Amino acid sequence: MAEHNHTVKLVVFDWAGTTIDFGSCAPASAFAKVFAGHGVQVTDEEARRPMGLNKREHLVAMLSTEEIANRWHASQGRAWNDADVSLMYDQFVPYQLEAIKQSNQLVPRLLDVVRSLRDDNIKIGSTTGYFQAAADLVSIAAKEQGFVPDANVCADDVPKGRPAPWMIYQIMQKLNVFPPQAVIKVGDTVADIEAGRNAGCWTVGICDSSSIMGLSYEDYDRLDSEANAKRLEATAAVFQNAGSHFTIASIEELPHVVSQINQRLAENKQS
């Protein structure tokens, strides 16, 4: 199956919020702590809005919003600068590493999905906006739970992280997979979708565990059916507005998407 250009050969997953750390709780909590240390309170939604970017770029994106910039000025008596970003990034690193230790469970049914993909001779890659030490930590936690991608790339490995396509291309190079039409990028943030589109890949947004949904598994599980449906619909709309080819409620739907893409590829080859 995987030997032909008209089938999917590679799925590139994101880490937090997609394959591990349901709700992407570790990064959000770390960003909130960093800002609180400078007398600036940020909401969970504000901390999550730039999710998927390189973590230094994430800090810049937060500080660049008018609301947070105003709060910073009120607290510090001046506008933020590059030195502040460097200091905050250095402070962020230990917060992030500690948060990962507390939020490192694989998302439900991931291993079943990966097994299904590999049964179809599909290779598995992973990319992340995490810096190297954080990426190593989640890789170790995932391995202990039975998930080991065929290749893994983090933001430190490329000139620019998402939404640039370089991490995806590096995975493709490592695993000798081409063309991009044989690759699916799966993620839980707008940056994931943008990176996949920029790479020329198929893109899939996962809703239930995503940073956009922003709920831990326990909080998500407590939603009643109406609230669940509304939040899934709102999350899917964000992915669709970002240009995602597919949105799925949870990762267990991914094999069905692969089948749909394979059918489209086969039809395109025949036409």
C-alpha beads as a LAMMPS data file, in Angstrom:
LAMMPS data file: protein, C-alpha beads

271 atoms
270 bonds

1 atom types
1 bond types

-500.0 500.0 xlo xhi
-500.0 500.0 ylo yhi
-500.0 500.0 zlo zhi

Masses

1 110.0

Atoms # bond

1 1 1 0.000 0.000 0.000
2 1 1 2.612 2.546 1.079
3 1 1 4.760 1.935 -1.995
4 1 1 2.415 3.861 -4.279
5 1 1 2.118 7.617 -4.576
6 1 1 -1.675 7.437 -4.451
7 1 1 -1.767 6.331 -0.798
8 1 1 -0.838 7.941 2.510
9 1 1 2.722 7.017 3.540
10 1 1 3.298 9.199 6.597
11 1 1 1.323 10.782 9.432
12 1 1 3.059 13.594 11.310
13 1 1 1.559 14.192 14.742
14 1 1 1.986 17.102 17.112
15 1 1 2.816 16.283 20.733
16 1 1 0.976 18.235 23.483
17 1 1 -2.768 18.362 22.877
18 1 1 -2.602 15.793 20.079
19 1 1 -0.806 12.659 21.259
20 1 1 0.046 13.499 24.869
21 1 1 -1.223 15.915 27.542
22 1 1 -4.947 16.050 26.730
23 1 1 -5.932 19.713 26.510
24 1 1 -2.308 20.874 26.202
25 1 1 -2.329 21.861 29.864
26 1 1 1.443 21.895 30.459
27 1 1 2.338 24.828 28.173
28 1 1 -0.656 26.954 29.189
29 1 1 0.084 26.699 32.900
30 1 1 3.768 27.479 32.387
31 1 1 3.037 30.660 30.423
32 1 1 0.594 31.853 33.071
33 1 1 3.198 31.356 35.816
34 1 1 5.857 33.312 33.912
35 1 1 3.600 36.321 33.432
36 1 1 2.346 36.176 37.017
37 1 1 5.964 36.399 38.153
38 1 1 6.117 39.814 36.472
39 1 1 2.879 41.019 38.014
40 1 1 0.820 40.395 34.880
41 1 1 -2.226 38.156 35.093
42 1 1 -3.218 36.409 31.862
43 1 1 -6.287 34.308 31.175
44 1 1 -6.075 30.687 30.069
45 1 1 -7.441 31.713 26.669
46 1 1 -4.746 34.393 26.290
47 1 1 -2.046 31.892 27.185
48 1 1 -3.360 29.395 24.635
49 1 1 -4.070 31.721 21.707
50 1 1 -0.581 31.504 20.089
51 1 1 -0.203 27.791 20.921
52 1 1 1.834 25.812 18.437
53 1 1 4.507 28.442 17.949
54 1 1 8.105 28.196 19.087
55 1 1 7.871 29.046 22.809
56 1 1 9.926 32.257 22.551
57 1 1 7.747 33.390 19.650
58 1 1 4.731 32.447 21.769
59 1 1 5.866 34.871 24.471
60 1 1 6.333 37.627 21.906
61 1 1 2.871 36.950 20.462
62 1 1 1.303 37.257 23.914
63 1 1 3.175 40.443 24.788
64 1 1 2.258 41.941 21.421
65 1 1 -1.468 41.870 22.129
66 1 1 -2.794 45.247 23.202
67 1 1 -4.421 43.927 26.370
68 1 1 -1.357 42.162 27.728
69 1 1 0.973 44.964 26.607
70 1 1 -1.159 47.422 28.590
71 1 1 -1.083 45.187 31.675
72 1 1 2.674 44.861 31.341
73 1 1 3.056 48.648 31.152
74 1 1 0.834 49.102 34.193
75 1 1 2.904 46.586 36.164
76 1 1 6.400 47.540 35.000
77 1 1 5.934 51.214 34.200
78 1 1 7.317 50.771 30.691
79 1 1 6.834 48.823 27.479
80 1 1 8.287 45.323 27.202
81 1 1 11.498 44.746 25.250
82 1 1 13.659 41.926 23.888
83 1 1 15.567 41.639 27.156
84 1 1 12.262 40.955 28.923
85 1 1 11.470 38.218 26.427
86 1 1 14.861 36.580 26.979
87 1 1 14.419 36.705 30.748
88 1 1 10.872 35.337 30.563
89 1 1 11.964 32.527 28.256
90 1 1 14.703 31.520 30.714
91 1 1 12.107 31.527 33.491
92 1 1 9.633 29.615 31.334
93 1 1 11.933 26.644 30.729
94 1 1 11.872 25.142 34.270
95 1 1 8.139 25.862 34.607
96 1 1 7.542 24.018 31.346
97 1 1 9.661 21.017 32.298
98 1 1 7.930 20.686 35.660
99 1 1 4.481 21.023 34.066
100 1 1 5.297 18.265 31.567
101 1 1 6.056 15.903 34.449
102 1 1 2.526 16.547 35.741
103 1 1 0.762 16.337 32.354
104 1 1 2.341 13.533 30.361
105 1 1 -0.350 10.917 29.788
106 1 1 -1.022 9.764 26.236
107 1 1 -4.415 10.779 24.878
108 1 1 -7.000 7.973 24.994
109 1 1 -6.899 5.470 22.110
110 1 1 -3.688 6.863 20.599
111 1 1 -1.929 3.500 20.703
112 1 1 -4.834 1.786 18.933
113 1 1 -4.747 4.435 16.183
114 1 1 -0.983 4.156 15.729
115 1 1 -1.262 0.364 15.552
116 1 1 -3.917 0.700 12.849
117 1 1 -1.766 3.117 10.834
118 1 1 1.291 0.888 11.053
119 1 1 -0.778 -2.113 9.977
120 1 1 -1.256 -0.139 6.731
121 1 1 2.518 0.458 6.470
122 1 1 2.152 4.152 7.345
123 1 1 5.143 5.740 9.054
124 1 1 4.745 7.916 12.147
125 1 1 6.474 11.239 12.762
126 1 1 6.143 13.851 15.487
127 1 1 6.838 17.585 15.563
128 1 1 6.510 20.110 18.359
129 1 1 7.002 23.740 19.290
130 1 1 8.814 22.517 22.413
131 1 1 12.503 23.263 22.909
132 1 1 14.852 20.255 22.949
133 1 1 14.802 19.495 26.689
134 1 1 11.001 19.574 26.771
135 1 1 10.752 17.500 23.591
136 1 1 13.074 14.916 25.125
137 1 1 10.942 14.788 28.270
138 1 1 7.687 14.119 26.416
139 1 1 9.442 11.552 24.209
140 1 1 10.628 9.640 27.264
141 1 1 7.172 9.766 28.868
142 1 1 5.537 8.597 25.632
143 1 1 8.028 5.752 25.196
144 1 1 7.308 4.512 28.718
145 1 1 3.636 4.302 27.697
146 1 1 4.326 2.518 24.410
147 1 1 4.393 5.330 21.830
148 1 1 7.623 5.721 19.853
149 1 1 7.450 7.689 16.573
150 1 1 9.711 6.708 13.701
151 1 1 11.143 10.251 13.666
152 1 1 10.827 13.238 15.952
153 1 1 11.705 16.909 15.313
154 1 1 11.376 19.901 17.642
155 1 1 11.510 23.660 17.145
156 1 1 15.220 23.783 18.032
157 1 1 16.025 21.559 15.033
158 1 1 14.910 24.041 12.368
159 1 1 15.573 27.700 11.417
160 1 1 11.958 28.629 12.174
161 1 1 9.141 26.708 13.808
162 1 1 5.501 26.604 12.822
163 1 1 3.791 27.874 10.747
164 1 1 6.909 27.296 8.607
165 1 1 6.928 23.809 7.052
166 1 1 10.529 22.950 7.945
167 1 1 9.811 20.459 10.744
168 1 1 7.470 18.498 8.486
169 1 1 10.004 18.517 5.652
170 1 1 12.725 17.299 8.023
171 1 1 10.500 14.401 9.110
172 1 1 9.836 13.569 5.451
173 1 1 13.565 13.634 4.726
174 1 1 14.437 11.461 7.727
175 1 1 11.866 8.849 6.736
176 1 1 12.411 9.206 2.976
177 1 1 8.754 9.941 2.293
178 1 1 7.457 12.044 -0.594
179 1 1 5.517 13.684 -2.194
180 1 1 3.771 15.947 0.358
181 1 1 0.407 14.680 -0.936
182 1 1 1.281 11.341 0.701
183 1 1 1.667 13.028 4.100
184 1 1 -0.932 13.990 6.712
185 1 1 -0.188 16.615 9.376
186 1 1 -2.299 16.062 12.484
187 1 1 -2.449 18.696 15.212
188 1 1 -4.473 20.611 17.755
189 1 1 -3.558 24.222 16.934
190 1 1 -3.980 26.675 14.078
191 1 1 -0.177 26.715 13.723
192 1 1 -0.255 22.957 13.041
193 1 1 -2.762 23.436 10.254
194 1 1 -0.858 26.364 8.756
195 1 1 2.406 24.409 8.808
196 1 1 0.752 21.460 7.088
197 1 1 -0.782 23.660 4.429
198 1 1 2.538 25.417 3.874
199 1 1 4.193 22.015 3.436
200 1 1 1.596 20.956 0.853
201 1 1 0.306 18.156 3.088
202 1 1 -3.159 17.045 4.062
203 1 1 -4.158 18.589 7.384
204 1 1 -6.324 17.251 10.201
205 1 1 -7.404 19.164 13.301
206 1 1 -8.251 17.178 16.440
207 1 1 -10.900 18.821 18.590
208 1 1 -11.470 17.088 21.922
209 1 1 -7.891 17.074 23.224
210 1 1 -6.863 20.329 21.569
211 1 1 -5.469 23.477 23.098
212 1 1 -8.346 25.305 21.423
213 1 1 -10.826 23.221 23.439
214 1 1 -8.552 23.891 26.419
215 1 1 -9.889 21.287 28.850
216 1 1 -8.140 18.517 30.733
217 1 1 -9.513 15.037 30.079
218 1 1 -11.313 15.096 33.433
219 1 1 -12.994 18.438 32.702
220 1 1 -13.874 17.395 29.164
221 1 1 -15.382 14.141 30.420
222 1 1 -17.632 16.098 32.785
223 1 1 -19.298 18.089 29.974
224 1 1 -22.927 17.240 29.329
225 1 1 -23.869 16.246 25.789
226 1 1 -25.099 19.710 24.795
227 1 1 -22.018 21.529 26.085
228 1 1 -19.807 18.891 24.496
229 1 1 -21.436 19.325 21.093
230 1 1 -21.216 23.134 21.227
231 1 1 -17.549 23.154 22.194
232 1 1 -16.640 20.567 19.565
233 1 1 -18.454 22.601 16.926
234 1 1 -16.717 25.831 17.961
235 1 1 -13.305 24.144 17.956
236 1 1 -13.902 22.558 14.552
237 1 1 -14.850 25.984 13.167
238 1 1 -11.458 27.381 14.207
239 1 1 -9.668 24.604 12.324
240 1 1 -11.906 25.002 9.283
241 1 1 -11.305 28.759 9.201
242 1 1 -7.565 28.012 9.277
243 1 1 -7.931 25.854 6.163
244 1 1 -7.863 22.377 7.676
245 1 1 -8.790 19.685 5.149
246 1 1 -10.461 17.614 7.877
247 1 1 -11.555 18.091 11.469
248 1 1 -12.253 15.161 13.768
249 1 1 -13.817 15.010 17.200
250 1 1 -11.093 12.720 18.540
251 1 1 -8.013 10.882 17.401
252 1 1 -9.865 7.569 17.042
253 1 1 -11.466 8.951 13.857
254 1 1 -8.102 9.357 12.120
255 1 1 -7.992 5.944 10.370
256 1 1 -11.302 6.792 8.687
257 1 1 -9.805 10.068 7.437
258 1 1 -6.821 8.162 6.063
259 1 1 -9.221 5.943 4.118
260 1 1 -10.988 9.012 2.708
261 1 1 -7.699 10.573 1.635
262 1 1 -6.536 7.329 0.028
263 1 1 -9.773 7.211 -1.938
264 1 1 -9.297 10.796 -3.137
265 1 1 -5.698 10.120 -4.121
266 1 1 -6.737 7.029 -6.078
267 1 1 -9.497 8.952 -7.859
268 1 1 -7.100 11.781 -8.733
269 1 1 -4.598 9.313 -10.128
270 1 1 -7.270 7.755 -12.367
271 1 1 -8.607 11.084 -13.645

Bonds

1 1 1 2
2 1 2 3
3 1 3 4
4 1 4 5
5 1 5 6
6 1 6 7
7 1 7 8
8 1 8 9
9 1 9 10
10 1 10 11
11 1 11 12
12 1 12 13
13 1 13 14
14 1 14 15
15 1 15 16
16 1 16 17
17 1 17 18
18 1 18 19
19 1 19 20
20 1 20 21
21 1 21 22
22 1 22 23
23 1 23 24
24 1 24 25
25 1 25 26
26 1 26 27
27 1 27 28
28 1 28 29
29 1 29 30
30 1 30 31
31 1 31 32
32 1 32 33
33 1 33 34
34 1 34 35
35 1 35 36
36 1 36 37
37 1 37 38
38 1 38 39
39 1 39 40
40 1 40 41
41 1 41 42
42 1 42 43
43 1 43 44
44 1 44 45
45 1 45 46
46 1 46 47
47 1 47 48
48 1 48 49
49 1 49 50
50 1 50 51
51 1 51 52
52 1 52 53
53 1 53 54
54 1 54 55
55 1 55 56
56 1 56 57
57 1 57 58
58 1 58 59
59 1 59 60
60 1 60 61
61 1 61 62
62 1 62 63
63 1 63 64
64 1 64 65
65 1 65 66
66 1 66 67
67 1 67 68
68 1 68 69
69 1 69 70
70 1 70 71
71 1 71 72
72 1 72 73
73 1 73 74
74 1 74 75
75 1 75 76
76 1 76 77
77 1 77 78
78 1 78 79
79 1 79 80
80 1 80 81
81 1 81 82
82 1 82 83
83 1 83 84
84 1 84 85
85 1 85 86
86 1 86 87
87 1 87 88
88 1 88 89
89 1 89 90
90 1 90 91
91 1 91 92
92 1 92 93
93 1 93 94
94 1 94 95
95 1 95 96
96 1 96 97
97 1 97 98
98 1 98 99
99 1 99 100
100 1 100 101
101 1 101 102
102 1 102 103
103 1 103 104
104 1 104 105
105 1 105 106
106 1 106 107
107 1 107 108
108 1 108 109
109 1 109 110
110 1 110 111
111 1 111 112
112 1 112 113
113 1 113 114
114 1 114 115
115 1 115 116
116 1 116 117
117 1 117 118
118 1 118 119
119 1 119 120
120 1 120 121
121 1 121 122
122 1 122 123
123 1 123 124
124 1 124 125
125 1 125 126
126 1 126 127
127 1 127 128
128 1 128 129
129 1 129 130
130 1 130 131
131 1 131 132
132 1 132 133
133 1 133 134
134 1 134 135
135 1 135 136
136 1 136 137
137 1 137 138
138 1 138 139
139 1 139 140
140 1 140 141
141 1 141 142
142 1 142 143
143 1 143 144
144 1 144 145
145 1 145 146
146 1 146 147
147 1 147 148
148 1 148 149
149 1 149 150
150 1 150 151
151 1 151 152
152 1 152 153
153 1 153 154
154 1 154 155
155 1 155 156
156 1 156 157
157 1 157 158
158 1 158 159
159 1 159 160
160 1 160 161
161 1 161 162
162 1 162 163
163 1 163 164
164 1 164 165
165 1 165 166
166 1 166 167
167 1 167 168
168 1 168 169
169 1 169 170
170 1 170 171
171 1 171 172
172 1 172 173
173 1 173 174
174 1 174 175
175 1 175 176
176 1 176 177
177 1 177 178
178 1 178 179
179 1 179 180
180 1 180 181
181 1 181 182
182 1 182 183
183 1 183 184
184 1 184 185
185 1 185 186
186 1 186 187
187 1 187 188
188 1 188 189
189 1 189 190
190 1 190 191
191 1 191 192
192 1 192 193
193 1 193 194
194 1 194 195
195 1 195 196
196 1 196 197
197 1 197 198
198 1 198 199
199 1 199 200
200 1 200 201
201 1 201 202
202 1 202 203
203 1 203 204
204 1 204 205
205 1 205 206
206 1 206 207
207 1 207 208
208 1 208 209
209 1 209 210
210 1 210 211
211 1 211 212
212 1 212 213
213 1 213 214
214 1 214 215
215 1 215 216
216 1 216 217
217 1 217 218
218 1 218 219
219 1 219 220
220 1 220 221
221 1 221 222
222 1 222 223
223 1 223 224
224 1 224 225
225 1 225 226
226 1 226 227
227 1 227 228
228 1 228 229
229 1 229 230
230 1 230 231
231 1 231 232
232 1 232 233
233 1 233 234
234 1 234 235
235 1 235 236
236 1 236 237
237 1 237 238
238 1 238 239
239 1 239 240
240 1 240 241
241 1 241 242
242 1 242 243
243 1 243 244
244 1 244 245
245 1 245 246
246 1 246 247
247 1 247 248
248 1 248 249
249 1 249 250
250 1 250 251
251 1 251 252
252 1 252 253
253 1 253 254
254 1 254 255
255 1 255 256
256 1 256 257
257 1 257 258
258 1 258 259
259 1 259 260
260 1 260 261
261 1 261 262
262 1 262 263
263 1 263 264
264 1 264 265
265 1 265 266
266 1 266 267
267 1 267 268
268 1 268 269
269 1 269 270
270 1 270 271
